[in-house]
């Protein structure tokens, strides 16, 4: 890689690079060094996996490894507090606790945008009458 300075995006590490596909984010594909934490890659590359604590306490970063489960590390005790054995069998993991050693594709349930309240269906009702202005007094006009 001639002309690539250390620290530049093309030379992030001496480790081999892997590809992570963020399916829920328009199938965005990013490269990361082997043994990268999935949530950290998502944050750095704007992958879109939702998160709150980043430390395995809240469970917000629950995601599903759709392809490449064999390229993830062992399930951690913190993940067992939030996910069932059945969910693990389906490929669910917590991104903050998952390290990736090969190419994967990941999806997640989109979170509601806190800046945008959920839309509520409102039935049309009869329009209320417009307020009327007080009548002008005519007693002193003569």
VOPAGU-2260 file (C-alpha; in pm, 1 decimal, decimal comma):
REM VOPAGU-2260
SITE   aa  ch    i         X         Y         Z
SITE  UNK   A    0       0,0       0,0       0,0
SITE  UNK   A    1     224,3     273,3    -118,2
SITE  UNK   A    2     130,0     621,3     -10,1
SITE  UNK   A    3     -96,4     501,6     271,6
SITE  UNK   A    4      -9,7     669,2     598,3
SITE  UNK   A    5     -51,8     484,0     927,6
SITE  UNK   A    6    -389,6     570,2    1079,5
SITE  UNK   A    7    -550,7     644,0     743,3
SITE  UNK   A    8    -879,9     464,0     668,1
SITE  UNK   A    9    -704,8     223,9     427,1
SITE  UNK   A   10    -451,9     113,3     688,7
SITE  UNK   A   11    -643,4      85,6    1013,2
SITE  UNK   A   12    -438,7    -199,0    1155,5
SITE  UNK   A   13    -182,0    -466,5    1085,4
SITE  UNK   A   14    -458,9    -722,4    1148,7
SITE  UNK   A   15    -646,5    -874,7     855,3
SITE  UNK   A   16    -966,1    -689,6     765,6
SITE  UNK   A   17   -1317,7    -834,2     774,2
SITE  UNK   A   18   -1646,2    -708,2     628,0
SITE  UNK   A   19   -1956,9    -634,0     832,5
SITE  UNK   A   20   -2289,0    -581,2     653,0
SITE  UNK   A   21   -2546,0    -378,7     848,5
SITE  UNK   A   22   -2861,0    -517,5     684,0
SITE  UNK   A   23   -3111,2    -293,5     866,1
SITE  UNK   A   24   -2913,7      13,2     755,9
SITE  UNK   A   25   -2958,8     -32,9     380,9
SITE  UNK   A   26   -2710,9    -325,5     374,6
SITE  UNK   A   27   -2422,1     -88,1     446,4
SITE  UNK   A   28   -2090,1    -273,2     420,3
SITE  UNK   A   29   -1786,2    -165,0     622,1
SITE  UNK   A   30   -1437,7    -305,4     681,8
SITE  UNK   A   31   -1291,1    -355,5    1026,5
SITE  UNK   A   32    -989,2    -532,5    1175,8
SITE  UNK   A   33   -1037,3    -893,2    1288,6
SITE  UNK   A   34   -1146,8    -933,0    1651,3
SITE  UNK   A   35   -1336,0    -601,9    1646,4
SITE  UNK   A   36   -1622,9    -532,5    1884,3
SITE  UNK   A   37   -1945,3    -521,0    1681,7
SITE  UNK   A   38   -2098,0    -221,1    1862,5
SITE  UNK   A   39   -1775,2     -17,4    1839,7
SITE  UNK   A   40   -1758,3     -80,5    1464,6
SITE  UNK   A   41   -2124,5      19,9    1432,5
SITE  UNK   A   42   -2059,2     344,6    1620,3
SITE  UNK   A   43   -1739,7     429,0    1431,5
SITE  UNK   A   44   -1882,8     348,7    1087,0
SITE  UNK   A   45   -2240,8     469,9    1152,7
SITE  UNK   A   46   -2377,2     116,4    1115,2
SITE  UNK   A   47   -2690,7     200,3    1312,0
SITE  UNK   A   48   -2716,9     -71,5    1577,6
SITE  UNK   A   49   -2916,9      85,0    1865,2
SITE  UNK   A   50   -2744,8     117,6    2202,3
SITE  UNK   A   51   -2768,5     291,9    2538,4
SITE  UNK   A   52   -2509,0     170,4    2788,4
SITE  UNK   A   53   -2251,5      -8,8    2571,3
SITE  UNK   A   54   -2155,7    -234,6    2861,8
SITE  UNK   A   55   -2398,6    -526,7    2861,3
SITE  UNK   A   56   -2634,3    -386,1    3122,4
SITE  UNK   A   57   -2939,7    -270,1    2925,0
SITE  UNK   A   58   -2983,6    -514,0    2633,9
SITE  UNK   A   59   -3064,4    -237,3    2383,7
SITE  UNK   A   60   -2799,5    -351,4    2133,7
SITE  UNK   A   61   -2966,2    -690,2    2075,7
SITE  UNK   A   62   -2905,2    -786,7    1715,6
SITE  UNK   A   63   -2919,1   -1095,3    1496,3
SITE  UNK   A   64   -2619,5   -1239,2    1316,5
SITE  UNK   A   65   -2787,7   -1339,7     989,8
SITE  UNK   A   66   -2471,4   -1475,9     825,0
SITE  UNK   A   67   -2134,4   -1560,9     973,5
SITE  UNK   A   68   -2231,6   -1676,5    1325,1
SITE  UNK   A   69   -1919,8   -1893,0    1319,4
SITE  UNK   A   70   -1717,3   -1570,7    1290,6
SITE  UNK   A   71   -1827,3   -1443,1    1631,7
SITE  UNK   A   72   -1672,7   -1517,1    1969,8
SITE  UNK   A   73   -1822,8   -1712,3    2259,5
SITE  UNK   A   74   -2143,8   -1595,9    2427,9
SITE  UNK   A   75   -2072,6   -1387,3    2739,3
SITE  UNK   A   76   -2245,6   -1410,8    3082,3
SITE  UNK   A   77   -2385,6   -1056,8    3038,8
SITE  UNK   A   78   -2560,9   -1169,2    2719,6
SITE  UNK   A   79   -2723,8   -1458,7    2908,4
SITE  UNK   A   80   -2900,5   -1204,2    3131,7
SITE  UNK   A   81   -3085,5   -1058,8    2831,0
SITE  UNK   A   82   -3117,2   -1341,9    2577,6
SITE  UNK   A   83   -3252,8   -1697,0    2594,9
SITE  UNK   A   84   -3089,9   -2013,3    2460,7
SITE  UNK   A   85   -3354,9   -2013,6    2188,2
SITE  UNK   A   86   -3255,9   -1659,8    2084,9
SITE  UNK   A   87   -2887,3   -1758,3    2076,2
SITE  UNK   A   88   -2980,9   -2054,8    1853,7
SITE  UNK   A   89   -3155,9   -1806,9    1619,4
SITE  UNK   A   90   -2839,0   -1596,9    1598,7
SITE  UNK   A   91   -2922,0   -1319,2    1845,5
SITE  UNK   A   92   -2635,0   -1151,9    2028,6
SITE  UNK   A   93   -2564,6    -826,5    2210,1
SITE  UNK   A   94   -2344,7    -611,2    1987,7
SITE  UNK   A   95   -2156,4    -459,2    2281,7
SITE  UNK   A   96   -2042,0    -805,6    2392,9
SITE  UNK   A   97   -1972,0    -957,7    2050,7
SITE  UNK   A   98   -1630,5    -967,1    1885,2
SITE  UNK   A   99   -1610,2   -1051,7    1516,1
SITE  UNK   A  100   -1335,5   -1260,5    1354,2
SITE  UNK   A  101   -1469,3   -1292,1     999,2
SITE  UNK   A  102   -1731,0   -1155,5     760,1
SITE  UNK   A  103   -2083,6   -1124,6     902,8
SITE  UNK   A  104   -2424,1    -978,5     818,7
SITE  UNK   A  105   -2623,7    -833,5    1108,3
SITE  UNK   A  106   -2980,1    -706,9    1150,8
SITE  UNK   A  107   -3180,7    -559,5    1439,4
SITE  UNK   A  108   -3524,7    -426,3    1526,0
SITE  UNK   A  109   -3534,7     -56,4    1439,4
SITE  UNK   A  110   -3593,1     161,8    1744,6
SITE  UNK   A  111   -3854,9     435,6    1754,3
SITE  UNK   A  112   -3702,7     778,0    1692,9
SITE  UNK   A  113   -3734,4     963,9    2027,9
SITE  UNK   A  114   -3746,0    1294,9    1840,8
SITE  UNK   A  115   -4050,8    1177,6    1645,7
SITE  UNK   A  116   -4349,4    1071,4    1857,2
SITE  UNK   A  117   -4543,0     774,5    1722,9
SITE  UNK   A  118   -4826,5     870,8    1494,9
SITE  UNK   A  119   -5168,4     832,0    1649,4
SITE  UNK   A  120   -5475,7     773,8    1439,1
SITE  UNK   A  121   -5732,2    1041,3    1520,5
SITE  UNK   A  122   -6091,2    1010,7    1411,6
SITE  UNK   A  123   -6235,5    1325,2    1256,3
SITE  UNK   A  124   -6486,8    1494,3    1483,9
SITE  UNK   A  125   -6741,7    1763,2    1421,7
SITE  UNK   A  126   -6572,5    2100,0    1402,0
SITE  UNK   A  127   -6623,0    2316,2    1707,9
SITE  UNK   A  128   -6786,1    2651,6    1640,7
SITE  UNK   A  129   -6540,1    2937,0    1600,2
SITE  UNK   A  130   -6524,6    3175,2    1896,4
SITE  UNK   A  131   -6727,8    3491,1    1843,9
SITE  UNK   A  132   -6613,1    3843,3    1925,4
SITE  UNK   A  133   -6815,9    4030,9    2189,8
SITE  UNK   A  134   -7085,6    4253,8    2041,4
SITE  UNK   A  135   -7010,8    4628,4    2037,1
SITE  UNK   A  136   -7208,0    4832,2    2287,4
SITE  UNK   A  137   -7466,5    5071,3    2128,9
SITE  UNK   A  138   -7608,1    5235,7    2439,5
SITE  UNK   A  139   -7392,8    5551,1    2423,3
SITE  UNK   A  140   -7397,9    5592,4    2043,9
SITE  UNK   A  141   -7696,2    5835,7    2027,6
